[in-house]
């Protein structure tokens, strides 16, 4: 869910900055979208992690930590897929 939000939010920001063209992604657009995706996912993981430290119940703390780590693992998997696609497209 976080990754979907990050993709959607990143696309909105990119389209605002560079115009709403649906032509192929340029290298600059690719990297800026990756930066915004990184900031959103890491921000989510940090916020959930801090909230997990504050919550006193063990089960709730465990669920929040698993959610935070799951978002990070999913993000890194998506990043590896993006790098493969970048290499296929631009190299």
C-alpha positions, 0 to 999 in steps of 0.5 A: 500500500505504501509503495502504491501511494509512493508511485502515485504521489511520485507520478503526480509530482513528476507530471507537475514538474515536467508536464503531463506527457505520457511519452517515454520516461527520460533519465532525469524523470526516472531518477527524480521519481526514484528519489520521491519514492525513496523519501515517501517509503523511508518516511513511512517506515521511520514514522511507523518505527517511532510509533512502534517505540512509543506504543506500550503493548508488545503485540501492537509494537510487533505488528508495527515493526513488521509493517515497517520492515515489510515496507522497506523490504518491498521497497528494496525489491522494487528498487532492484526491479527498477534498476533492471528496467533502467539498465534494459532501457538506457544502457 
